[in-house]
Amino acid sequence: MRIYFTIIAILVFFSTNCGDYSGVPEIGIYCNLPIQNDNPDIYIYDFPDSQTVGSTIVYAQTKINTRVYWSSPDSFSVIENNISINNPIISGFTESDNQNGIAENTLTLSFQHIGNIVRVVGLVYGEDFSDDGFNSDTLKILINE
């Protein structure tokens, strides 16, 4: 009987002291642009006059020291050496800081986006990148002339 108590005590000890590696951090993405009056889910970007490219910064609020993966279904085309190349408006990953859990990345926009709504996706995985899933958030920006 004593052996069973010892085994149970060891299992309880290891299960409570090994850390919680499951669970996925929450994420919320935002930017410092004005919000559309009739739709508060859409930010407004006024494209710079007589420019072909513009940019702004997007932010993610998540857990500290967490990798944020950035993507978008939107892109723009550039012709280089008579070849059309599609460039994503945002890509890659950044890591949130160790104080507030804020990550940032630059969003690059083209005059081709004027009049359209572009989308930015921020995504975080579980701490151990296992099959515990992911969380994501999407940001919409209307590109005005």
C-alpha positions as CSV (number, residue, x, y, z in Angstrom):
1,M,0.0,0.0,0.0
2,R,2.9,2.3,0.8
3,I,4.3,1.9,-2.7
4,Y,1.0,3.1,-4.2
5,F,1.1,6.3,-2.1
6,T,4.7,6.9,-3.1
7,I,3.8,6.5,-6.8
8,I,0.8,8.8,-6.5
9,A,2.8,11.4,-4.7
10,I,5.5,11.3,-7.4
11,L,3.0,11.7,-10.2
12,V,1.2,14.6,-8.4
13,F,4.6,16.3,-7.9
14,F,5.7,16.0,-11.5
15,S,2.3,17.0,-12.9
16,T,2.2,20.2,-10.9
17,N,5.8,21.2,-11.2
18,C,6.7,20.6,-14.9
19,G,5.0,23.7,-16.1
20,D,1.9,24.1,-18.3
21,Y,3.0,23.7,-21.9
22,S,-0.5,23.5,-23.3
23,G,-2.7,26.4,-24.1
24,V,-2.4,29.1,-26.7
25,P,-1.8,32.8,-25.9
26,E,-4.5,35.2,-26.9
27,I,-3.7,37.8,-29.6
28,G,-5.3,41.1,-30.6
29,I,-3.9,43.2,-33.5
30,Y,-4.4,46.9,-34.0
31,C,-2.9,50.0,-35.5
32,N,-2.7,53.7,-34.8
33,L,-5.0,54.8,-37.7
34,P,-8.4,56.4,-37.4
35,I,-11.4,54.1,-37.3
36,Q,-14.2,54.3,-39.9
37,N,-17.2,56.1,-38.4
38,D,-19.9,53.7,-39.7
39,N,-17.9,50.5,-39.2
40,P,-15.5,50.5,-36.1
41,D,-13.9,47.2,-37.3
42,I,-12.2,49.0,-40.2
43,Y,-9.3,51.4,-40.0
44,I,-8.7,54.2,-42.5
45,Y,-5.3,54.8,-44.2
46,D,-5.0,57.9,-46.4
47,F,-2.6,57.1,-49.1
48,P,0.2,59.7,-49.5
49,D,-0.3,62.1,-52.5
50,S,1.9,61.4,-55.5
51,Q,3.5,58.3,-54.0
52,T,3.4,54.8,-55.3
53,V,4.1,53.1,-52.0
54,G,3.1,53.9,-48.4
55,S,3.5,52.2,-45.1
56,T,2.2,52.0,-41.6
57,I,2.9,50.0,-38.5
58,V,0.6,47.3,-37.1
59,Y,0.8,46.0,-33.5
60,A,-0.1,42.7,-31.8
61,Q,-0.9,42.4,-28.1
62,T,-0.1,39.0,-26.7
63,K,1.8,37.2,-24.1
64,I,5.4,38.4,-23.4
65,N,8.2,36.9,-25.5
66,T,5.8,35.3,-28.0
67,R,6.4,34.9,-31.7
68,V,3.7,36.6,-33.8
69,Y,3.4,35.4,-37.4
70,W,2.2,38.0,-39.9
71,S,0.4,37.4,-43.2
72,S,-2.2,38.8,-45.5
73,P,-4.2,37.5,-48.5
74,D,-3.5,40.8,-50.1
75,S,-0.4,41.6,-52.2
76,F,0.7,44.0,-54.9
77,S,2.6,43.6,-58.2
78,V,5.9,45.1,-59.2
79,I,7.4,44.6,-62.6
80,E,11.1,43.9,-62.5
81,N,13.1,42.8,-65.6
82,N,9.8,42.4,-67.5
83,I,8.6,39.9,-64.9
84,S,5.6,40.7,-62.7
85,I,6.4,39.8,-59.0
86,N,3.7,39.7,-56.3
87,N,4.8,41.1,-53.0
88,P,2.9,40.5,-49.8
89,I,1.8,43.6,-47.9
90,I,3.1,42.0,-44.7
91,S,5.0,38.8,-43.9
92,G,7.4,37.1,-41.5
93,F,7.3,37.1,-37.8
94,T,8.2,39.3,-34.9
95,E,8.5,38.6,-31.2
96,S,6.6,40.4,-28.5
97,D,8.6,42.4,-26.0
98,N,9.4,41.2,-22.5
99,Q,7.5,44.0,-20.7
100,N,4.1,44.5,-22.3
101,G,3.8,41.6,-24.8
102,I,3.6,43.9,-27.8
103,A,5.0,43.0,-31.2
104,E,5.0,45.2,-34.3
105,N,5.6,44.9,-38.0
106,T,5.5,47.3,-41.0
107,L,2.7,47.1,-43.5
108,T,3.6,48.1,-47.0
109,L,0.9,49.4,-49.3
110,S,0.8,50.2,-53.0
111,F,-1.3,52.7,-54.9
112,Q,-2.9,49.6,-56.4
113,H,-4.8,49.2,-53.1
114,I,-6.5,52.6,-53.2
115,G,-10.3,52.1,-52.8
116,N,-9.9,48.6,-51.4
117,I,-9.9,47.0,-48.0
118,V,-6.7,45.1,-47.1
119,R,-6.5,42.5,-44.4
120,V,-3.7,41.7,-42.0
121,V,-3.6,38.5,-40.0
122,G,-1.6,38.0,-36.8
123,L,-1.2,34.4,-35.5
124,V,0.4,32.8,-32.4
125,Y,0.9,29.1,-31.6
126,G,1.0,27.3,-28.4
127,E,4.2,27.5,-26.4
128,D,5.6,24.2,-27.4
129,F,4.4,24.4,-31.1
130,S,2.6,21.1,-30.6
131,D,-0.8,20.2,-31.8
132,D,-2.5,22.4,-29.2
133,G,-3.5,24.8,-31.9
134,F,-3.2,28.5,-32.6
135,N,-5.0,31.8,-32.1
136,S,-5.3,34.6,-34.7
137,D,-6.8,38.0,-35.2
138,T,-7.5,39.9,-38.4
139,L,-7.3,43.6,-39.0
140,K,-9.0,45.5,-41.9
141,I,-7.8,48.7,-43.4
142,L,-9.6,50.8,-46.0
143,I,-7.1,52.5,-48.3
144,N,-8.3,56.0,-49.2
145,E,-6.9,58.3,-51.9
